[in-house]
Amino acid sequence: MSATGVQPVAVALAMTAAATFAVANVVQQRVAARLRSDAAFDTAVLLRLIRRPLWLAGLAAVIVSLSLQATALDLGRLVVIEPVLASSLLFALALAAWADRRRMRPAEWLAALATFAGLAVFLSVARPSGGQPTAAPSMLGAAALAAVVIAVSSGLLAARLSPLRRALTLGIGGGIAAGVTDALTKTVAALIGAHQLGALADVRPYLLIVVGLLTYTMQQNGYRAAGLAAFLPVFSVLGPAVGSLLGLLMYHEQLGGGAGRIAAEIAAVLAAAWGIYRLARSTAETEPIEPLGSIETRRSVSTLKPAGPPEVARIAEPAGLLLAALPPGDEIEFATAPIPVAGPLVPPVQFDPVLADPLLADESPAPH
């Protein structure tokens, strides 16, 4: 198959990888958000999450996605594959809306259309050419070192910030590391294809392991810090942007020239960036920015004390919609604002003050 014929296959693999990665993002974010930890940035977060069966299911989806990404990056050019991988953000936000039983608004559909149209125009107009299958160890080593320094600095800074800003900061550090990971993946995939186990004698596979694990640690801590829409947009966009830049610098890939074509490429990129920004912002307005397993949420929930005949109250709080057994007509002080108790909606529930998870109470009437 010619190099031109290979590109559509690479794009299809990248699109499948993006969709699979989106499923993993939604699943793992929901598990990581419930992880109890006193540390703002948990360096051992992967060791703690690996004991959660649902998170492991997400990890299996990540492995499938990475395999597809590696194949796509081996067959295609970084400047083509990276924009396609960025579409995982759209899949993830749409899945999150479906999981939360929330319909996407017309403005969100318009943003999604602008993103996909921008990507389609870019891929059809750019017509990248040239490029080489591998990059020099020295260049990849320098990129890996820069990614480690930036990621560690982001982690140290994020530990002192509020949850929302912490998620954004981790998204920046993790996104840059993700772009370097993709650049390393392209070379390692080519090395394994050419030398099989002999590739282990090269330093670049080990650079990929280090940067890849660091990226994954940043990602899971970003999920713990705040909601999916607070972390994922900057992570999903910055990673492909850095990867594409490294494709031009390290792999000597080239975009199509000509003033008209360059103008169309810029317009397509701006349209896609606008769509991603608007969709992420719209979703962030409806999603909580505080994870359910946070220290602040557990402290607040631990103060709830049912009294009198139990009735169900809905409590709007940063982590989402909680249910508590409270007397009708009463009020609860939460986040410095009293919230009136609603009428009965579902059977009485009880709270675990540590996990902040609703546990259905016995349906039999409580003794008076």
C-alpha positions, 0 to 999 in steps of 0.5 A, spaced: 500 500 500 502 506 498 504 512 503 498 516 500 493 510 501 496 508 508 493 515 511 486 513 511 487 507 514 491 511 519 486 516 520 480 511 521 485 507 527 486 514 530 478 515 530 477 509 533 482 510 538 479 517 540 472 513 541 475 508 545 480 513 549 473 517 551 470 511 554 476 510 558 476 517 560 469 517 563 469 511 566 476 512 570 474 520 572 468 517 575 472 512 579 478 517 581 473 522 583 471 518 589 478 516 591 479 518 598 486 522 599 488 527 604 494 529 598 492 534 593 497 531 588 497 523 590 504 520 587 501 513 588 494 514 585 495 509 580 497 504 585 491 505 589 486 506 583 489 499 580 485 495 586 478 498 583 475 493 578 471 499 574 478 503 574 481 496 571 476 496 566 477 503 564 485 501 564 483 495 559 480 500 554 486 505 555 490 499 553 486 498 547 486 505 545 494 506 546 495 500 541 490 503 536 494 510 537 501 506 536 499 503 529 496 509 527 502 513 529 506 508 525 502 508 519 501 516 519 504 522 520 503 526 527 500 532 524 495 528 521 494 523 527 494 528 532 488 532 530 484 526 530 486 524 537 484 530 539 476 528 538 476 524 544 474 530 548 468 530 544 466 523 545 468 524 552 464 530 553 458 527 549 458 520 553 459 524 560 452 528 558 449 521 556 451 518 563 449 524 567 442 523 563 443 530 560 441 532 553 446 536 549 444 543 547 443 546 540 449 551 542 453 544 544 451 541 537 454 547 533 460 547 537 461 539 536 460 540 528 465 546 528 470 542 531 469 536 526 468 540 520 475 544 522 478 537 523 475 535 516 477 541 512 484 541 515 486 534 513 483 535 506 487 541 505 493 540 509 496 534 505 502 533 509 508 530 506 515 528 507 517 526 514 521 520 517 519 514 521 523 515 527 527 521 531 534 521 534 535 519 541 538 526 543 532 530 540 527 525 544 531 525 550 531 532 550 523 533 549 522 527 555 526 531 560 523 537 558 516 534 559 518 531 566 520 538 568 514 541 566 510 536 569 513 535 576 513 543 576 505 543 575 504 538 580 508 542 585 504 548 583 497 544 583 498 542 590 497 549 592 491 551 588 484 550 588 480 544 585 478 548 579 485 551 578 489 545 580 485 541 574 487 546 569 494 546 571 495 539 571 491 539 564 497 543 562 503 539 565 499 532 563 498 535 556 505 537 554 507 530 557 502 527 552 504 530 546 511 528 548 509 521 549 505 521 542 512 523 539 516 517 543 510 512 541 511 513 533 519 512 534 518 506 539 512 503 534 517 503 528 523 500 532 519 494 534 516 493 527 523 493 525 527 490 530 522 486 535 525 485 542 531 488 539 528 494 540 529 493 548 536 495 547 535 502 545 533 508 550 527 510 547 522 505 549 524 506 556 523 514 555 516 512 553 515 508 559 517 514 564 514 519 560 507 515 559 507 513 566 508 520 568 502 523 564 497 517 566 499 519 573 498 527 572 491 525 568 488 521 574 490 526 579 487 531 574 480 527 575 481 527 582 481 535 582 475 537 579 470 534 574 471 532 567 470 538 563 475 542 568 481 537 566 480 534 559 479 540 554 486 543 556 489 536 556 486 533 550 487 539 546 494 541 548 497 534 547 495 533 540 498 540 539 505 539 542 505 532 538 504 536 531 509 541 533 514 535 534 512 532 528 514 538 524 521 539 528 523 532 529 520 528 524 521 533 519 514 533 516 511 538 512 504 541 511 502 543 504 504 550 502 501 556 498 497 562 501 490 560 500 492 553 503 495 556 509 489 560 510 484 555 509 489 551 514 489 556 519 481 557 519 480 550 520 484 550 526 481 556 529 474 553 527 476 546 531 479 550 537 473 554 537 468 548 537 472 545 543 473 551 547 465 552 547 463 545 548 468 544 554 465 551 557 458 549 556 459 542 559 463 546 565 457 550 566 453 544 568 458 539 571 461 540 578 468 542 579 468 538 586 469 531 586 465 527 590 470 524 594 474 530 596 475 532 603 471 538 603 465 534 601 466 529 606 466 534 611 460 537 609 456 531 608 458 528 615 455 534 618 448 531 616 444 528 622 437 526 620 431 527 625 424 526 626 420 522 620 425 521 614 423 525 608 428 525 602 431 532 600 435 534 594 442 537 596 445 541 590 452 541 592 459 542 588 460 534 587 453 533 584 446 531 586 446 528 593 440 525 597 439 525 604 434 523 609 432 530 613 425 532 616 420 536 611 420 543 611 427 543 614 433 547 612 441 545 611 446 549 611 451 547 606 457 551 602 455 557 607 448 558 604 441 554 606 438 550 602 430 548 603 428 541 603 424 538 598 418 533 599 419 526 598 421 523 592 425 516 593 425 511 599 429 514 605 436 513 604 442 514 609 449 516 608 456 514 610 460 520 612 466 517 610 465 515 603 459 520 602 455 515 598 448 514 599 446 507 602 439 505 601 435 504 608 431 499 610 424 500 607 421 498 613 418 504 618 423 506 623 421 505 630 419 511 634 
